[in-house]
Structure formats: C-alpha cells, structure tokens
Amino acid sequence: MALDIGSQQTRWKTISSIVTAQRSGFERYQWSLRLVVAMLDTLVIVAAVLLAVELRGRLDIFPEALDVESNVQRIAAWLVVVWVAVLWGFRSYSERSMGAGTREYHRVLLGSFTTAGLVGIVTFLTDYPLSRGFYVLAFTIGTTTLLVERFVLRRVIHRLRLHDHLIHRVILSGAPGNVDAIARILGRERWLGFRVIGATVPQEHLAQDTPHGVPILGSTANLIDAVARTEPSAVIFVGGSTASPAEVRRGVWELEERGIGTFMVPSLTDVAEGRLTMIPMGGLPLVHVAPPQSAARSRFPKRVFDVVGSVLLLLVTAPLMAAVTMVVKAHDGGPVIFRQTRVGKDGATFRCLKIRTMVPDAEGLEAEMRRKYSDPGAVLFKMTHDPRITGPGRFMRRYSIDELPQLWNVLKGDMSLVGPRPALPLEVALYTDDEQRRLRVRPGLSGLWQVSGRSNLSREDALRLDLYYVDNWSLMQDVSILFRTAKAVLQATGAY
C-alpha cells in the first residue's frame, strides 16, 4: 500500500510539474493576455449595459406599454455574464485569433450576435417583458465598443513590441536557407513580437553564423542543449532539418515539458489564413490550400465596389482637386494633368492620370538626371529630392493629392481602388514569370504597397505584396487597405 501511495504521489508530482511548466514562459504570457482581454471585455460590456439602461429612459426609442424598469435592472447583470461566457465559448480569447488577422473581430461579432439571439429567443419563449429600447441600445453600443476596444488593444500591443516590450526570444531550427528567410520576415514584422536569438541547423551546415548572420547555436540534434543554454520563449521549426518526424515529435515533447512554445512553419508562405484548413489524416496533419477566388467570382462585387467608391470619392474630393488645379496653373502656367502610359489588367495599356507635380519638360530632363544622379540603365528613376518637382508638387506628392484624378481611371475600369501598383511598359517588359501574375487583376489606386512603405519598399517586397494581394483577394481586405491608406497618406510615409 505504501508503494502504491508513493507511486501516486510521484505521479501527481509529475503531472503538477508538467502543468506548471506549461503555464510558464510563452504559455503563461498567452494566458495572461487572455485574462487581460477578458477583463477589458467585461468592463466594456458593463459600461455598455449601464449606458443602455441610462439612455433607455431618455431617448424613448420604443415606447413601453408597461413599466419594465425593474426587469431591465434584473437582466442587466445576467446579460454581462452570458455575453462574456459566449465570447469565451466562441474562442474569441484564443491565442490563435488574437493579435493578427480578421478572425478576432469575426469571433467577437459572431459571439455578440449569438448573445443577442439567445436573449431574444429566451425572452420571447418565456414571455419576459424586456425593454426593446434597452435591448437595441445594449447590443449596438456593446458590440461596437468591443470591436473598438480590441482594435485599440491590438495597436497598443504592436506599439509596445516595436519598442522591444512583450518580446518572445525564439530559436529557429532547420536548414540555413529557411532560417534566414524566416529571420528576415520576423525582423521586418517586428510587431509580431518574435526576436531571433539563434538557430540550430543540420550537422553538415554547422558554422559560426548563417549566410545572413543568424548565430548558430548547435546542430538540430542538440536542440534541447541549445534551449537549456539560452532559455528562449519558443522554438520555431522552419523546415530543412535532417531529423525524422519521430525525432521532431520527441523534441516537441521535451519542449512542452520545459514550458517552451513550439511553432511549425510550412514550406508555403504568403497564403491568407482563410485559404488554409488543417485536415488530420491518419495522424498526419495535412494543410489544405484552397485556390484563390476566381476572377469570375470576384469581378462583379469588386467592380461594384470600385464604381460606388470612386463616385463618392470624386464628389468628396472635387473641391480639393479644383483648388489644386488653380494652384498648379498659377504656379508656372503649364498643363495641369499629366498623362502617362501604364500597363493594366491582362497587359492592356491605358493613360494613367495625375495632377502634374514636376516642371513641364520633366520627361525631357530625365536622361540628363539619370546620367548625373543614377544608373543610366536603371528601369525606374526615383530621387528622394528630385529637383524637377515643383513647390506645390512636393506638397501634393507628400499627401498623394496628385493621384486623385486616377479616380476617373477607376470609374472607367482601367484601374481599381485597390490592387497592385500600376507599372510602366518598361517594367513589364522585364517581368519574370512570377511577376506576370500581377497582371491578372486591375492595378490599384492604393494597395498593400501603399500601406507598407510606398517608395521605401524594395523591388522584392513590392513583388511579394502584390502577389499576396492577387492570390488572396477579398472584399474585406480591400476595405481594410483603404482605411489603412488614409493613415499612410496622413503620415506621408515613404512619399517622395
């Protein structure tokens, strides 16, 4: 019996140590974040419910047939509890949904609508006299405020990570080429909060550093030793390891016991979350990649979005364009509109409209400018301080006012509100097979390139963003890019 008790005590100690380890390090951070978000959601819902109680009597949205004041107060407390519970049940506090992408907002919306439906059904079936004004106000104010709260919290976390707070120290494990590729992405997207402290690579690739400077901490076979020395928050398996699946599985087990987070990077990158589905088959985790939305499916809704959006924006910006037109004409007396040939969908050319920002003979001066300031053979010529730009033109370029006439190109169908950057024929003539994929959609007045640095982007980054857009188009993404465009234009990032 003593042996049985001793073995049970040992077993419970082992289980306790595993649970404690799983709640340390990376996992403890995830749980802390969940609790913080849940507390903030609760405060937001409480405030929304109290505000709905207060406004119900003042606004008199739905005249009540009887006094339901006591009923409102009784259900208010229950509503807060049920709402938070439903949000938790819809996994809106899962680390898989928080911090990036649209899944978090989708789950908050779905959870809020479900709560509203449940309350409506229960009050109807039980003939409970719930105030309709309170019902409408509570869910309208609460749902909107929850979305704003999640957005603000996400921005705060991203800002803290950009200033080296809430950072996870990670080790990459795999082939040097894959390590460098993922390290570059994590270095570029610092808001993700992952700082690479080193890598483990196959034995035959051991060196002091990878080709792009990631310190090598040892071989993939000695991953646990590297973890013990550096104590990272997580390990990211990036592919290219010589280890068998069984060896990788055993490594994951050891990392779990140490409280180290584990991630696996598939070979395919730049695929939207909505196109990926995990399908476990015989213990093998297969990732199904759905094809992009076909041109036929996306053509009509995108075109309607472009027409309606361009008409509204033309009406709103008409006074600004009229004022700018007079300023440009008065400055030097030259033409106001600059027309340049660009390549559109399926390689068709069109005349792209802009308000002129350079001296009238700017194109004639380009050859001399290339000879003095740039490589004469370069496809594109860009200068941070181009002397051909006029005074008014510099201001217009800073805030992209010169591109407003392209709304007419959008209305005509030459361009879209959102899409890849419109390219010059000289650029398209040098396109690789991959880059030709850009021409499957209309070029955009704005796009991922516009909200990610504009002229500061390298050619490789611009290509990656354009191809991502072509392969992962969605109407919600277009709306998101347009909102982000307003911020990018006001900040004037990468504009010259």
GITAWO-V338895 format. One record per residue. N is the residue number from 0. RES is the residue in one letter. D_CENTER is the distance of its C-alpha to the mean C-alpha in Angstrom with 2 decimals. Layout:
# GITAWO-V338895
n & res & d_center
N & RES & D_CENTER
N & RES & D_CENTER
This chain:
# GITAWO-V338895
n & res & d_center
0 & M & 58.90
1 & A & 58.08
2 & L & 56.31
3 & D & 54.30
4 & I & 53.36
5 & G & 52.48
6 & S & 50.32
7 & Q & 48.53
8 & Q & 47.95
9 & T & 46.60
10 & R & 44.32
11 & W & 42.99
12 & K & 42.48
13 & T & 40.50
14 & I & 38.30
15 & S & 37.91
16 & S & 36.95
17 & I & 34.30
18 & V & 32.81
19 & T & 32.98
20 & A & 31.33
21 & Q & 28.48
22 & R & 27.91
23 & S & 27.92
24 & G & 25.50
25 & F & 22.01
26 & E & 22.92
27 & R & 24.52
28 & Y & 21.43
29 & Q & 19.50
30 & W & 22.44
31 & S & 22.70
32 & L & 19.12
33 & R & 19.90
34 & L & 23.13
35 & V & 21.77
36 & V & 19.23
37 & A & 22.12
38 & M & 24.47
39 & L & 22.30
40 & D & 21.84
41 & T & 25.61
42 & L & 26.39
43 & V & 24.26
44 & I & 26.01
45 & V & 29.37
46 & A & 28.95
47 & A & 27.97
48 & V & 30.96
49 & L & 33.34
50 & L & 32.27
51 & A & 32.84
52 & V & 36.25
53 & E & 37.15
54 & L & 36.07
55 & R & 37.63
56 & G & 41.10
57 & R & 40.47
58 & L & 38.60
59 & D & 40.74
60 & I & 38.19
61 & F & 40.17
62 & P & 43.82
63 & E & 44.75
64 & A & 47.98
65 & L & 48.65
66 & D & 47.69
67 & V & 44.61
68 & E & 43.90
69 & S & 44.78
70 & N & 42.77
71 & V & 39.62
72 & Q & 40.12
73 & R & 40.75
74 & I & 37.68
75 & A & 35.30
76 & A & 35.34
77 & W & 34.95
78 & L & 32.00
79 & V & 30.04
80 & V & 30.86
81 & V & 30.12
82 & W & 26.77
83 & V & 25.46
84 & A & 27.06
85 & V & 25.43
86 & L & 21.92
87 & W & 22.81
88 & G & 24.25
89 & F & 21.13
90 & R & 19.31
91 & S & 16.99
92 & Y & 17.85
93 & S & 17.10
94 & E & 15.26
95 & R & 13.66
96 & S & 11.88
97 & M & 11.42
98 & G & 8.95
99 & A & 5.59
100 & G & 4.91
101 & T & 7.66
102 & R & 10.56
103 & E & 11.45
104 & Y & 12.09
105 & H & 13.83
106 & R & 16.04
107 & V & 16.95
108 & L & 18.00
109 & L & 19.85
110 & G & 21.55
111 & S & 22.63
112 & F & 24.01
113 & T & 25.78
114 & T & 27.34
115 & A & 28.54
116 & G & 30.00
117 & L & 31.74
118 & V & 33.27
119 & G & 34.43
120 & I & 36.01
121 & V & 37.72
122 & T & 39.17
123 & F & 40.40
124 & L & 42.03
125 & T & 43.66
126 & D & 44.62
127 & Y & 43.11
128 & P & 43.48
129 & L & 39.94
130 & S & 39.38
131 & R & 37.31
132 & G & 36.34
133 & F & 35.05
134 & Y & 33.13
135 & V & 31.34
136 & L & 30.66
137 & A & 29.48
138 & F & 26.81
139 & T & 25.72
140 & I & 25.47
141 & G & 24.18
142 & T & 21.31
143 & T & 20.11
144 & T & 20.54
145 & L & 18.77
146 & L & 15.54
147 & V & 16.03
148 & E & 16.95
149 & R & 13.89
150 & F & 11.69
151 & V & 14.22
152 & L & 14.48
153 & R & 10.86
154 & R & 11.33
155 & V & 14.70
156 & I & 13.74
157 & H & 11.31
158 & R & 14.24
159 & L & 16.73
160 & R & 15.21
161 & L & 15.30
162 & H & 18.92
163 & D & 19.66
164 & H & 19.78
165 & L & 18.65
166 & I & 18.54
167 & H & 19.27
168 & R & 21.80
169 & V & 21.41
170 & I & 23.75
171 & L & 22.83
172 & S & 25.46
173 & G & 26.26
174 & A & 27.51
175 & P & 27.24
176 & G & 25.38
177 & N & 22.63
178 & V & 22.62
179 & D & 22.20
180 & A & 19.36
181 & I & 17.27
182 & A & 18.55
183 & R & 17.39
184 & I & 13.76
185 & L & 13.97
186 & G & 15.87
187 & R & 13.46
188 & E & 10.37
189 & R & 12.68
190 & W & 10.42
191 & L & 10.37
192 & G & 14.03
193 & F & 15.91
194 & R & 18.94
195 & V & 20.97
196 & I & 24.64
197 & G & 26.20
198 & A & 26.60
199 & T & 29.19
200 & V & 30.25
201 & P & 33.00
202 & Q & 36.52
203 & E & 37.26
204 & H & 34.39
205 & L & 35.34
206 & A & 35.36
207 & Q & 34.67
208 & D & 31.12
209 & T & 28.86
210 & P & 29.07
211 & H & 26.17
212 & G & 27.49
213 & V & 26.03
214 & P & 29.04
215 & I & 30.59
216 & L & 31.74
217 & G & 33.78
218 & S & 33.88
219 & T & 31.74
220 & A & 34.98
221 & N & 35.13
222 & L & 31.57
223 & I & 32.93
224 & D & 35.17
225 & A & 32.28
226 & V & 30.42
227 & A & 33.64
228 & R & 34.04
229 & T & 30.58
230 & E & 29.40
231 & P & 25.63
232 & S & 23.20
233 & A & 21.97
234 & V & 22.81
235 & I & 20.52
236 & F & 22.57
237 & V & 21.39
238 & G & 24.22
239 & G & 27.43
240 & S & 29.46
241 & T & 33.08
242 & A & 33.04
243 & S & 33.80
244 & P & 31.63
245 & A & 34.25
246 & E & 33.98
247 & V & 30.19
248 & R & 30.71
249 & R & 33.32
250 & G & 31.12
251 & V & 28.41
252 & W & 31.27
253 & E & 32.43
254 & L & 29.01
255 & E & 28.70
256 & E & 32.16
257 & R & 31.16
258 & G & 28.08
259 & I & 25.74
260 & G & 22.31
261 & T & 21.94
262 & F & 19.14
263 & M & 19.75
264 & V & 17.89
265 & P & 18.87
266 & S & 20.28
267 & L & 17.89
268 & T & 14.52
269 & D & 11.78
270 & V & 12.21
271 & A & 9.87
272 & E & 10.49
273 & G & 12.65
274 & R & 14.98
275 & L & 15.85
276 & T & 18.72
277 & M & 20.74
278 & I & 24.43
279 & P & 26.98
280 & M & 30.17
281 & G & 33.19
282 & G & 31.22
283 & L & 29.02
284 & P & 25.27
285 & L & 24.40
286 & V & 20.90
287 & H & 21.29
288 & V & 19.08
289 & A & 19.47
290 & P & 20.19
291 & P & 17.99
292 & Q & 18.98
293 & S & 22.30
294 & A & 23.18
295 & A & 25.75
296 & R & 23.44
297 & S & 20.87
298 & R & 23.50
299 & F & 24.98
300 & P & 22.10
301 & K & 20.24
302 & R & 23.60
303 & V & 24.38
304 & F & 21.08
305 & D & 21.97
306 & V & 25.57
307 & V & 25.05
308 & G & 22.33
309 & S & 24.42
310 & V & 27.58
311 & L & 26.21
312 & L & 24.74
313 & L & 28.06
314 & L & 29.99
315 & V & 28.00
316 & T & 28.07
317 & A & 31.64
318 & P & 33.36
319 & L & 31.12
320 & M & 31.76
321 & A & 35.45
322 & A & 35.69
323 & V & 33.96
324 & T & 36.26
325 & M & 39.29
326 & V & 38.15
327 & V & 37.59
328 & K & 40.92
329 & A & 42.78
330 & H & 41.44
331 & D & 43.11
332 & G & 44.27
333 & G & 42.25
334 & P & 40.25
335 & V & 37.23
336 & I & 35.11
337 & F & 34.15
338 & R & 33.80
339 & Q & 32.36
340 & T & 32.23
341 & R & 28.81
342 & V & 27.94
343 & G & 26.23
344 & K & 25.62
345 & D & 27.93
346 & G & 29.33
347 & A & 31.01
348 & T & 31.58
349 & F & 31.46
350 & R & 32.28
351 & C & 29.19
352 & L & 30.14
353 & K & 29.53
354 & I & 31.49
355 & R & 33.54
356 & T & 32.49
357 & M & 34.95
358 & V & 38.72
359 & P & 40.32
360 & D & 41.28
361 & A & 37.99
362 & E & 37.81
363 & G & 41.40
364 & L & 40.68
365 & E & 37.75
366 & A & 40.08
367 & E & 41.75
368 & M & 38.47
369 & R & 37.28
370 & R & 40.62
371 & K & 40.43
372 & Y & 36.84
373 & S & 35.06
374 & D & 35.67
375 & P & 37.75
376 & G & 36.31
377 & A & 32.62
378 & V & 30.90
379 & L & 29.06
380 & F & 30.59
381 & K & 28.48
382 & M & 29.80
383 & T & 28.27
384 & H & 31.53
385 & D & 33.01
386 & P & 36.53
387 & R & 36.53
388 & I & 34.01
389 & T & 35.92
390 & G & 35.61
391 & P & 34.09
392 & G & 31.94
393 & R & 30.33
394 & F & 29.30
395 & M & 28.03
396 & R & 25.94
397 & R & 24.43
398 & Y & 23.04
399 & S & 22.80
400 & I & 25.73
401 & D & 27.43
402 & E & 24.94
403 & L & 25.73
404 & P & 28.52
405 & Q & 26.06
406 & L & 25.52
407 & W & 28.93
408 & N & 27.73
409 & V & 25.04
410 & L & 27.79
411 & K & 30.08
412 & G & 27.62
413 & D & 27.38
414 & M & 23.73
415 & S & 20.75
416 & L & 18.72
417 & V & 15.60
418 & G & 16.15
419 & P & 16.98
420 & R & 19.00
421 & P & 22.65
422 & A & 24.77
423 & L & 28.41
424 & P & 31.03
425 & L & 31.78
426 & E & 28.26
427 & V & 28.28
428 & A & 31.69
429 & L & 30.28
430 & Y & 27.30
431 & T & 27.21
432 & D & 26.94
433 & D & 23.21
434 & E & 22.69
435 & Q & 24.85
436 & R & 22.11
437 & R & 20.46
438 & L & 23.48
439 & R & 22.83
440 & V & 21.08
441 & R & 22.02
442 & P & 20.74
443 & G & 18.68
444 & L & 19.55
445 & S & 15.91
446 & G & 13.03
447 & L & 10.20
448 & W & 13.21
449 & Q & 14.00
450 & V & 10.95
451 & S & 10.84
452 & G & 14.50
453 & R & 16.74
454 & S & 20.10
455 & N & 19.11
456 & L & 17.29
457 & S & 19.52
458 & R & 20.64
459 & E & 19.04
460 & D & 15.52
461 & A & 16.05
462 & L & 17.34
463 & R & 14.53
464 & L & 11.94
465 & D & 14.62
466 & L & 15.45
467 & Y & 12.00
468 & Y & 12.08
469 & V & 15.67
470 & D & 15.31
471 & N & 12.43
472 & W & 13.24
473 & S & 13.03
474 & L & 14.32
475 & M & 11.62
476 & Q & 9.11
477 & D & 12.00
478 & V & 12.42
479 & S & 8.95
480 & I & 9.59
481 & L & 13.07
482 & F & 12.38
483 & R & 10.37
484 & T & 13.34
485 & A & 15.79
486 & K & 14.55
487 & A & 14.54
488 & V & 17.99
489 & L & 19.44
490 & Q & 18.55
491 & A & 19.95
492 & T & 17.86
493 & G & 19.28
494 & A & 21.61
495 & Y & 25.15
